[in-house]
Amino acid sequence: MTDQLSNPGRRRAMMTGGSLVALTGWSGLAGADGVRVDPAAKKTASGAKALPDYAQWKDADAMIVHSANTIEQKRSAFGASTITPSDRLYVRNNLNPPDASIVQDPDAWMLEVQGVGQPRSLSLAELKTLGLQSVTMVLQCSGNGRAWFPHGPSGTQWTVGAAGCVVFTGVPVKAVVQALGGVADGMVYMTGTGGEIIPEGLDPKTVMIERSVPLEALDNAILAWELNGEALPLAHGGPLRMVVPGYMGVNNVKYVKQLAFTKDQSPAKIQQTSYRFSPVGVKGTPEFPSLWEMPVNSWITHPFEPGQSAKAGRVQISGVALGGTHEVKQTEVSVDGGKTWLQASYIGPDMGPFAWRTFTLGVDLKPGKYQLVSRTTNAAGKVQPEHREENERGYNNNSWLDHGFELEVV
C-alpha cells in the first residue's frame, strides 16, 4: 500500500498548508494529557480563545475553547434533543489534525487491513461497497469531569461538555473482516492507527495515535465516513474514523489508516502508559486497566447557567443519561442533594443501547436554594455512584454528586 501520510510527495504537499505552520510555530505534541495550548492562539474581543481554523464552522457561542485541540460544549448549550448537532460536538485531538486536503477527495483515502485471512489495502470507495450501517452513540472524552478532582490532575479541565450523542454511518468492521477471509487465528485485539503526521526526529511510538481494544468490540464497530448525515469533517476524524460504540473517545481512532487484528496491545505510549486507570500519585503502566468501556453516567443540563435563578413554581428539570455499553434503564433526580429521589421520564426516541436518553422531571419549588443532582441505572444493573473513583489522571468521573449544582429559586 502507498501510505498517504508517509509518502514523501504526499507529505511535502501537506506541509505546504496549515500543518507546516503548526509544526514550526507549535509542535502540537501531547503534554501531560496530550494537550499543549498553542501560544499563538487568537483571542476574541472578550478575551476568550477563538476557534482554530479547522473548527471555524463550530457554533462559537456554544463552545469553550480550552486550546487549539480541546474544545468543550457549554453545559447550557446541550438542549433537549437526543442528537448533538455537529457544530456543538466537542473536539479532542492528541496531535494536530492532518491537512484539510485529506477530506477533499475522501474516496481516495486508503486503509490497510492486517491480521485477517487476506491482508490488503482498501480505498474508502471500496469500503463503501461492502456494507452500510448507522449507529447512534455517545462520544465522550475519558477526562470528561476532570475539573472536579481535588488533586488537580494535569490535562484539560473538562466539566460535562466533552461528550455528545451523534450518529456515525459507515461499514461494519465485521463486513470488512468477512470480505478479507476473517480474523486470523490467535488474535486478541482490534488495533487502529491514526493518520496524523509524526514530526521528524521523534520515535513514532511516543506520539502516534494507535489504540487497541478487546476483540469483542468488533461486533459493534464500524468504519465511519459520515457524522450526523454529512461527510465526516476533519475536526472529527474525516475522511475515515474507527468507531467503537460504548468505548471512551480515545479508542475511536481518527483518520484511521490501518486496522489490524493483533495478539498484543499496541506498543504505542498512548496504549501502554497513557489512558491507564492508576492511583493518585502513580504513573500509568500496563499493569493498570486501560480506558476502554464507558461507565454509567448522567447530568442535568437545564436549568443551568452560571448565576442563574429560576422563578418559584413549576420548574422543568432536564438532562442526559448514558448507560455505557448497556442501555439506560432508570434515571432519578434529586433537588436536595441526594437525600430524596424522584423518577424522571425520558423524552424523544430510544436510539439504541449506545445512545444517551434525554430525561425530564417537573417539580414545584418554593423560593430557596436547591441542590440538583441526577443518577442513572443501566440495564446491567450498574448504578451511577455518589462519589468519583480517585485516579491519577482524573478519568471516568461519573459521580452524581460532582455533576450536581446549586439552583436558587426566587
N, C-alpha and C positions, 0 to 999 in steps of 0.2 A: 504494500500500500504506500502511496505517496502521502506522507504526513503533512497536512495543510499548514501546520504551525512550526514544524521543524525544517521544512523545505526552505533552503536559503533564499530562493527568489521570492517565495511567498512571504517569508519573514521580512525581507527588505521592503516589500510593498506595504506591509502592515506597519512597519516602523516609520513610514512617512506621515502617518496620521497621528491621532491623539496618543497612541501608545508611546511614541518616541518622547513626547513632552512629559508623559508620566514617568518614564524611566530615567530621564535626565534630571528633571526637577524634583522628582519624588519616586523613590523606588517602588512604592506600593506594596512592599513586603509586609508580612504579618508581624505585628507587635506581639505583646503578651497574649492577645486573643485574636491574632490575625488582623489587628486594626492599627493603622497609623494615620493620624489626621494629616491631610495634605496642607502644608504650611502656606500654600498659595491659594487655598480655598477662598472663593469670593464671599463677601458678606452682603446681606441685604441692607436696606436703609435702616432697618430696626436692629441691626447687629447680628441677626441670626445668619447661619451659613446658608448659602444658596444651593440649589440642587446642582449636582455635577452635570456636565454636558450630556452624558449617556442616559440621564434620567430627567432631562428637562421637561418631558411630557407628563411628569407626575403632577398631581394636584398639590401645589406648594402649600396651600393653606391647611391641608390635611396632614402634612408631614413634619417631622422633626429631623433635621439633618445633623447627625452626630459627627459624621465625617464623610469624605467622598465615597466611601464604600459601606457606610452604615446609616441607613435612613429608616426612621420609625414612623408608623402611623400614630397620630394623636388618638388618645383614648376617646375623646369626644367626637371623633370623626368616623367611628365604626358604623353607625347607622343600624337599621333594623333588618336589613336584608341578609339572607344566608351567605350570599356570594360577595366577596370583597372585590370592588372594582379594581381593575389592573392599575389604574393611576393612583390608587391608595395603598397598594400592596407594598409592604416593607422591602427594603433592599439590604442584603448582607453578602459581601464578597470578601474572601480571604486574600485575593490578589486583584490587581486591576483587571477589568474585563478586557478581552481582546479588542482589536479594532472593529469598528462598526461595519466594515466591509464584509465581514463574515455572514451577516444576515441579508446582504443584498441579493445573493443567489443561494438561498437555503438548500435547494435540492442538490447542490453540488457538494454539500458537506459530507465528509467520509467518516464512517465508523468502522473501526477494526474490532472484530469479534474473535476471541480466543477461548480456549478451554471447552470447545464443542467438537462434535464429530468431524465437521468440515470447516475449519477456521478460514475466514476470509474477510475482506473489506466490503462494505456495502455503502452506497450513496444514500442520502436521505430519500432521494427519489425512489430507489429500490425498496427501502424500508416501507414506504407508503403503499407498496403492492402486497405486503404481507399481512395486513390486517389493520383494523381501526377500532379504537376503544377510548372512551372518556371516563375519567374518574374525578369525582368531587372530593376534595381532601383539604385538611388543614396543613398549611405550610408554616412551620414555626422554627425560629432560631433556638438552639439549645440554651442560649443565655437569656431568653425572654424571662423577665422577672428578676434579673441580676441586681437591679438597683436596691432591692430590699435586703440583701445580705449584709449583715453588720460588719463583717471583717473587710469590706471594701475590695472584693476581688477585681483584678485587672480586667480590662475589656470594656466594651460599650455598656453603659448603664441603662439597659433597656428596662421599661416598665411592662406594659402589656402589648405594645404596638409592633413587636417583632413577630407577628403572626397574622395569618389571613386564611380565608377559606375560598379556594379557587377551583376551577375546572381545567384540568390538563387533558389534552387529547393527543393520541399518538398510536403507536403499535404496541401490543402486549409483548413483553420480553419473551414470554413463553412461545409466542408465534415465531419470533426470530430464531429462538433456540431450536424449535421443531424443524424449521426450514434448513437448519445447518447441522442436522443429524443428532440433536440432543446434547445435553450436558455430558462431558467426558466423565468417565468413572473416577471416583475418589475426590471429586471437587466438593468443597465445603462452603465456599463464599462466592458471592457475586461482587465483583470489583469494577468500579467505574473510574475512569481517568479523565480529568478536565483538560480543556484545550487552552488554558491561559498561557501566555508567554513566560518562560522562565528566564530571568535576566542572566546574561553571560557571567561566567565565573563562579556560579553558585552550584552546590550539589543539589540536583533536582529533588532528591528525596527530602530535603529540608524545607522546601517551599511548595512543591507540587500538590495539586488538589487531587487526591486519589483515595477513595473510601471503599472499604469492604463491609458488606452486610451479610448476615446468615443466608444461606441458600434458600431457606423457606420464604424469604421476601420475594423470590422470583414469581410466586403465584399471583401477586397483585401488581408487580412493577410494570411500568410502560416506558417507552422511549418517546418523549413528547415533543411535538413541534408547534402546538397551539396552546395558548393560555386564554381562558375565557372567550373562546371562539375566534380569536385573532392570532396571527402569526406570533410565535414566541419572541418577545423582544430581547435585545441584548442584555438589558438590565436583569433579566430573569433566566438567562441561560441559553437564549437563542443562538443558533438555529435549532439545537437539539439538546435535550436535557434528560438525564436519567431520573425517573420519578418513582419513589418508593413510598406508597401510602402508609401512614401510621408511624413513619420514622421521622426523626428530627431532621431539620432542613439541611444540615451539612451532608447528609447521606444522599441527597437529591442532587447529584453532581451536574453542574452547569457545563455547557459547551463540550459535552461528552464526546471524546474522540476514540475511546477504547472501552469495550465492555469485555471483561474476562471472568471466567469461572476458574477459581483458584483453590488450591489446597490450604493455603495460608492467607492471613490477612496481609494487606498491603504493607510494604516496608516503609512507606512514607511517614514522615513525622506526624502529619495530621491524623494518621491512623494509630500509630504506635504510642505516642505520648500526649498529643493534643486530644481534646474531647474525651477525656477519661474522668470518671467519677471518683476522684480521690479525696481523702480527708483534708480539712483545712490545714495548711502548712506543709502539705506533702505534694510534690510534683507528680504529674501523671506518668504512669508506666503501664506496660501491657498487663500487669497483674490486676489492674483495676478495671471495672466494667467500662465498655465503650458506650458512647452516647448513641443508642440505636432507637428503640421504640419510645414513643411519647407517652407520658403519664396522663391520667385523667386530670382535667383542669376546667376552670370557669372563672369568669369575672364579669362584674356589672359594668356596662358602658353608658347607661342613662338612668337617672340624671347625673352627669359628671362633667364638671368644668371647674378648674381651679377657682375657689372662692364662690362657687355658685350656690344659690339657695333656692329652695322650692317653696311655693305657696302652700299654706295649710289646706288640708282637704284630701281629695283623691290624688295620689301620686302614682304614676306608672313607672315601674322599675323594669329594666330590660338588660340583657347581656348575652354572652355566648358561652356555650358549654361544649367541651370536646372530650371524647372518650378514649383517645389514643388509638389503639389497634382494634378496639371494640366500640360498638355503637353506644351512644348515650342512652341511659335508662331513666334517670330521675335527676332533677335539679331543684334545690331548695334555696330559699332566700331568707335572710335574717336582717332585721332592722335594729337589732340590739346587740350586735357584735357576736352573734352565735349562741346567745342564751336560749332563744326560741327560734323555731324554723317554720316556714310556710312553703308548701309545694308550689312551684311555678309551673306555668303551662308553656308548651312550645308553639311557636308560630312559624308559618311557612312550611314548605315541603321537607320531608325527610329525604335527604340526598345521599344516603348510604352510610355505612359504618365509619368511614374515614372523614366525613364532613362534620362540621360543628352544627349544633342546633341553637337557634335564637330563642331565648326564653323571656317570659314576661310575667309580671305579678302586679296587680293593682292593690294598693294599700291606702287606708285612711290615716293620715298623720297630722297630729296636733303640733302647734309651734314647739320647737325644741331642737336638740341635736340628736342625730341618729347615726349609728354605725352600720353601714350597709355592707354585707358580705354574701357570697353565694358558695354553694358546694354541690358537686355533681358525683353521681354514681354511674358507672358504666355497666354494660350487660354482663361483664365477667365478675361483677361484684366489687370492683375496686372503687373505693371511696376517696374523694379528694381530702387530703389531710388538713388539719388545722395549722400545723407548723411545717416549714420547709425542712428539707434534709440538708444539713450543712455540708458544703464541699468546697474545695479549694478554688474552683473556677466560677462558682456561682451558677451552676447548671440546674436545669429541671426544677425550677421553683414553681410548685403547684399548690403552695399554701393558700388556703382560702382566707386566712387572717391577713396575710401580706397584701392580698389583692383587694381588700376592702378599703373603704374610705368614709369620711365623715360628711354627712349631709345636714345642713342647717335648714330647718323649716320655719318660715316666718308667717 
